[in-house]
Amino acid sequence: MKISMDIELKDIPGQLVLALEPVSGLGGNILSVLHQRDKKTPAGRIPVELVIEIEEKRLERLVEQLEERGVSVVRTGEVSLRESMVVLLIGHIVHSDLGETIDSIDRTGFAEIVGLSLSMPGVDKESSALVTLSALGTKELDEALKILKRTASKKNITIIPPI
């Protein structure tokens, strides 16, 4: 299972390696590490976000091993939306009920619109939006794009999918 985990490290050399060793020691696979060296938590620690694959039965042991090493485990959670894509919408996006367009994806239960960046050059002019879709997997992401295309087509909005 894929797990997202927020941990906090002491601000001394070697702490990141100290935190990653138990993951591999328990047969896990590190998918991403976001080490925010320039930020500090209120406790003066370094926040790190990990995404790992590990057997569910080993997660509790991993948390124990991290805490034994002085690593604070702030949050763990299953990564549910694994696939993402960004599409460009062009048209009268705001005036055609943007909320309904977003809801057409969100109510599927397998995909969500997780990002939106809108550009409106004028009240009566067409706008453009970069929309980030996320879904449980590739198949679900393709289905979400089909739903978005159908919804946009009814509203005369052009969709430019990723190449």
Buried (B, 14 or more C-beta within 10 A) or exposed (E): EBBBBBBBBBEEEEBBEBBBEBBEEBEBEEBEBEBEEEEEBEEEBBBBBBBBBBEEEBBEBBBEBBEEEEBBBBEBEEBEBBBBBEBBBBBBBEEBEBEEBBEBBBEBEBBBBBEEEEEBEEEEEBBBBBBBBBBBEEEBBEBBBEBBBEBBEEBEBEBEEEE
